[in-house]
């Protein structure tokens, strides 16, 4: 297993005066069906050491993620997941939809009593797609591989992944032809073949299915 994420980066923000740090990570950006989900994980300067098995969700097995998720809820000051629907992704594009989902997650933290306005927000990746979605953005810092290295972002990734996977499993019960309980809405060959055979469902991102090469060879 990869090295455990730490609080080194978050503690540097606390030392600079941040009253709260909010780790942010997205799940489902590259899927062709289902919501895009953004996890937000708020921690305070008094935070304890991270859960020992916490890692970026991408390197955890489903069973291990299920074990770690409640530990993240207990460890963090507050966590939430915001969503943007497939229709919103089609209408506005994935980058704007990420911002919508994150904004909804941050609103949920605010409603839970988190000082979002005063927070330092730690965003995984190199591109700040969050600032354009907020009328009064807090201090936002981007960091490549933050989901691997920073405990707050790893926590956000685990919570978002568990949340979105559960939605896709529930959607699979209604539209079983596409295999979402297994592929979670990503474009596996079997998923694409099902789209070619049955057409898209109401949960598909239709603009993504119009890519000229996406369904080639799946007659």
N, C-alpha and C positions, 0 to 999 in steps of 0.2 A: 504494500500500500504506500502511496505517496506520503511525503512529509506532512505533518499536521499544520494547519494554518495557525497563526499566532495573533496576538493583540499588539504587536510592535507598532504597526502603522496607526491603529486606533489610539494607542496610548500617546503617540506623538501629537495627535489632534487634541486629546484631553489636556496635555501639557501646554498647548497653545491657547487653551481657554474654552474649547468646545464643551458645552454642557451635555451633549449627547452626540453619538455617532450613529449614523444610519447606513448600514450596508445594503446595497441594491444589486440584484442580478435578475436577468431575464431567462425564461424557459419557453421554448416553442417558437423561437424566431424563424427557424428554417422549416417548420412543418408546412404541409399543404392543407391541413384540416385542423380545426379546433382553435381555441383562443391562444393568444400570446399572453403569458403570465409574467408578472414582475413581482418578485419577493422583496420585501423591505424588512430589515431586522435592526431594531434600535437597541443600543447598549449605552449604559451610563458609566461614569468614571469609577464607580464602585463595583463594576462587573467582576465576577469570579473568572477563574480559568475556563477556557472553552471546554465543552464536552470532549472527552478523550478520543472518541471515534469520529468526530466531525471532520469532514473533508468536503471538497467541491462535489456537488451531487453527481457530476459526470463520472467520477471514479468510484462511486459507491454502488454496490449491488442493490436491487430493489429491497431485499430483506434488510440490509444494513441501513438503507435510507429510512425504512419504516421504524427501525430502532432508534435512529438518531433524531428524527423529527420532533418527538415529544421532549427530548432533552434540550433541543434548541428553544422550544417554547418556554421551558422552565428556566433556562439560562438567561435569555434576553429580557430586556425591560418590556418589549412589546414586539410582535411580528404581525405582518399582514401580507396579503397577496392581492394585487390589482390585476384586472383582466381587460383585454380589448377583444371584441368579438370578430369573427371572420368578416362580417359585413363591414366593420369599421376598418379592417386591414385593406379590404378591397377599395373602400371609398377614399381612404387617406394615405395609404402606403404603410409599410411596416415600421418605418422610423417614427412617424407620427403616432402610430398605434402603440408603440412602446412607451412613448411619452404619456399617452392617455392612461395606459395601464399603471404606470408608475405614479402618476398623479392620484389615481384612485387609491393606490396603496398608501401613499403619504397622507391622504385625507383620513383614511382609516386609523393611521397612527395618531394623527392630530385629535381625532375623536376619542382615542384611548388615553389622551392626556400627555402625549409626547410633544416636547418643544421642537416641532419640525422647523419653525422659522429660525431658531437659533442653532440648529444642528449643523454639523459637517456631514455631508452625504458622500459616501464612498461608492463610486460607480465602477463596476467592472468594465474593462475595455479601454480603448483609447479615444472613443468618440463620445462627446457629451450630447446625447440625444434627449436629455431630461430638461435642460434649461429652457429650450423653446416651448415646452409644454406647460411651464409655470409662469404665472403672472408676477410673482415675487419670489424668485428662486432663493433657497438658502445657499450656503457655501458648498459647492459641488466640486469634488476632486475625482478625476478619472485615474484608473490604475490598471495597466495590463496585468492579467493573471491575478487580479484581486480575489477571484473566487477560489484560487488555489492557496494564496498566501495570507489572506486576511479573514479572521474568524467571523466577523460580522457579515461579510459578503458570502462566505461559505454557508453560514446559517441561512441567509436569504435564498441561496440557491437550493438548499435542501427543502425548505418549506415550499418554495415555488414549484419545484419538481414534483413533490408529493401531491400538491394541490392539483396541478395540471394533469398528472397521470390519472388521478381519481376521476377527473372530469372526462377524460378520454375513455376510461373503462366504462363509465356510465353511458356515454354516447354510443359505445360499442353495442350495448344491449338494444339500442333502438335501431342502429344501422350496422348489423353484424357483418355485412358483406365486405367491408373495407379493412377488417382486422385490426381495429384501433386498440384492442386490449393488448396487442403485441407491439404494433408499430407506433402507437401513440400519436398518430396523425402525420408522421414523417413519410416521405415519398419512397418507401421500399418498392421493389419491383412488383410484389404481390398487390400492394396498395394501388399502384398505378394501373395494374391490369384490371383491378376491380372497378376503378373509375372508367376505364375504357369499355368495360363490359356493361356496367350499370348506370353510367353517368354520374355526375357529382351529386353529393348530398347537400342539404341546407347548411351543413357544418364545414363545407369545403371553402377554401379561399379561391374564388373563381378566377380572379385575375392571375393567380399563380398557375392555374391549369391551362391558361392560354399561351404559355411559353411554347414557341413553335416546336421545340424538340422534346417536350416533356413526355408526351404519349407516343412518340415515334416508335414503331416496331412492336406496338402492343395491340395490334388489330385482333 
